[in-house]
Amino acid sequence: MRIGALLAPTAPRLRLLAGREELDRVVSGVMTTDLHDPGRYLQGGELVLTGMLWRTGPEDSERFVRGLAAAGAVGLAAGEAEVGPVPADLVEACERHRMPLFAVPEDVAFAQLTEYVVRQVSADRAADLSALVDRHRVLVSAAGGAGLDAVLELLGGDLDLDCWVLTPSGRVVAGPPDRLNAAERDQLVRAHLDGQRRRPGPSVRARLGNRQFSVLPVAGGDSGLLAQWLLAVEGDVTEWTPKRQQLAENLARLAGAERERRDESRRLRSRLADEVITLLQRDAPPEELGRALDASLAMVAGGATAPEAWVAISAEGLALPDGAVRSALVEALSGEDDRTLIGGGGSGAILLVPEAEDGEPMAERLRRLLAPLEAGLGAEGRLTLGASAPSPSAGGLRGALEEARHARRIAAARVGRICVSGPEELASHVLLLAAVPDEVRRAFRSRLLDRVVGYDLEHQADLVRTLEAFLRYDGSWTRCAAALHVHVNTLRYRIGRIEELTGRDLSKLEDRVDFYLALELS
């Protein structure tokens, strides 16, 4: 701010006593002092507030003002509450050293004046940075340049404004990663997806502990909410000045320009992925499929070496727009491994993903990456995925794809918004359950468990939990009772009640198996 702004109608009521020709000086901060020589504590650009308690005579005024001028202070505001009107010798000293001097009436507090200056300085900085961000956006759009991190770092350093650009899976595109942990990113993404799904708008507010955030959607891409980037800003933008709000909006536009640039670079990757997936689906010869994989690695992964093994993934969405599943997976898996190929269209997608070098099972990896998307699925939306065992050669990818499709059917048979199954489940009873029609599974579950569940609801008897524990401990009375923290006689009573309600005998293997399967279907 210019020091002349202290005479504006909206400013605290001050009187200008000296330095009228210097009112275009720029104020960078405020310092309140009554030291005899505060110059060594000034950095330049400050408006100095003083109660004049340092003054014992006219010579003190000359020494005080001379020190301020040498240290680079841009103005002096003298309070009249303690020692009365500003003395003439102080006015004369300020005139000699071309130092603007303001009288602060006794009914104007220094705190009020400080707050006004800080607010004006902050708004001016925000306006300057907003223009900078706007110019940078043009540069990024025109030159495809990088630098989003540099802009966010500048904002953090100059305005103490922490910002992050995140994907819907919580991956940090730009911003200080050490200032936002994984759990906090997850909460911000969920708040954004839930808020935009319920009522699309310019921003969503989210509170994480004692930290307040504003989350703004980032324009760019036409792939829907599940693939939309977001800008997380610490603070409540609705309480900011218009200039500072414009800064946040310009920053979201800058992130949108970066998103568009990255989307453009992904188009070649998408075309190559579609070609490979088409060959895989029509059961092309292994050597042809291998050549297509090598070509894709050469063109989109910088000639990266082929992975030790590929994992096939089949994904399907329910009540989601066409293309939403593929776009969501592209965003969720980008940055994980550049060799990943994601193809397909409509309501589903097919992926070829390099086997994880850290040994993390693919199903676990997908659950972790996709968990935040649940908040954006809507009332009917659902996402199911199946992963195959690793295939070390192109010749095994066709079988891997079939395996992934079977695993996805297992996932689809489960209850949940995002369900993932891996190859280990293809050798268990779960595969058989997935092949049974829905109405048959519902009837089987109902016949065995409805009366037990109803009894629990009426009597709070905890029979279902008891049944689960009894089967988990292979019918061992002592181990089951210890796990449930009940006496063995109590356990025997509960099991007897279950047998009475169902007409089954839990000492028989076949009845135990039936109960186990019914609980798996619950």
Phi, psi and omega in degrees: 000151172279144184296337177296342179295345178291348179259004181292155181301330182274354182278161173303149189286104179240161175242130178276125183250338182200158173079033182299330182282353185250021187283359177268004177298147183263126178268129178251349181185183182228142173224131176255128184205153168230022174291152178292326181223084183276001188305323184291348179260001181263148178251352182105137179093000184276148163267122183263128176254133182216146175268002177067022179288346177285345189271123172244343180195173183303326182294334178293325181296315180299313182297318183295312183291321179300319178295321179295315181297318180294329182275354176094013176298147183256353180185164181227132175240118185255124180278138183258008184287328187266312188244008177091197185302153179295126182289155183296327182294330177287322177297316181295319179298320179293323177295318181297322184260014177053043181255115176302133182234129179240140173267131180255110182301157184294342179268006176250117182281147175301326180298321178295318180293318179298316180299319180297314182295314181299319180296318180292318180297317180297318180295321179294319178296319179298320179295318179297316181290327177299317177296321178298314180298320180297317178295320181296325178300318178298318180295317180297318181294320186280322187251357182062030187279168174266184175126005178299319177299321182295321179294316180295324178294321177298316179297319179295321182282323186269326183244003185054042184246105180275128181224150177220143168254124185236152170271168180295345175268001178091007178288139180276115174279319179203153180120167182284103185295334182285351181262004182210110183278176186298319180295321179292320177297319179300316180295320180294318179297316180296320178297318179296309183297317181293317181294316181289329177291320182285315184206092181305135181200182184288334181198161176231138177264143179216137177248126178243100185064238178260015180252132179256136180231153168242135183241121183248139176290144177258122179291158179126139182079156179233033190256006174092179189298322186291350178241011185278128173290162177221151176253117178258124182238128178285122184125170179254104185295337180292343180261001183279164173291158179305322180295320181288325175297321178298326177300314180297319180295318178295325179293322176296323177293322177299315178297325177296322177295321177293322177298315179299319180298316181290323177299321179298319181289341181274348185296320176297317178301319181295318180295318179294321179297318179298321179295316180295316181294323177297317177299319181294318183289329179266014174059050178294155178305145182306322182292325177291317178296320179297319178296321179295321178295316179298320180295320180294321178295322181292325188267325186249346181242022176063032180073027181298153179290151179293146179291163176298325180203152176255147172247128176271141179228132175249129182231146180215141178248149177241130179059038176237151180298153176303136179086349185293322182295312181299314181297320180296319180290325176300314180291320183293324185262353179292139184089348178279308179202121184295344182276353181297136178243128182234116182231188180097177181200191181065228185271358185225188179201156175234136184233146167241115188238132176301141178301136183296130181289336181275001177084002180294127178302141184299321180298319179294320179298316180295318178300317181295315184287327187265350185308316182297337184294343182305325182292343182254009186278340182084178186295324184252350186292146181208150179224122180236140183221147174229138181243143179270172167288155180299139177246120185281353183218159178298329181296338181264001185288328178298314177295324178297321179296318178298320178298318179296322179294320176297317179297323179295324177296325175297315179298320182294336181281353183268166176267131179150160182276322175233113184237134181229135175235147180247178185294336181296337182276351181285346180256019182237179179299339183299324178298320179294319180296323182294334182276351181277135179303149184304316184294327178291318180296319179296319180295319179298313180297317183295318184297324183271327192246342187302316182291326178292315179297317179298320178297319178299317181296325183279323188244359184049048187272348178063034183288322182296315179296323177297317179297316178300315181293320181299318179287324181295325181262024172055035177076014179281116183297315186289315181293320179294315179299319179295319180295325180273352181060043176231164176287152180302323180295324176296317178298317180297322178297316182294316179298320177298321178295320178299316181295322178295318183290328187254344184073016179255165181238110184284001172274351180263137182298316184296325178288324176298318179298317179299315179297320180299315180295320179297320178293324177297329181277352185285000000 
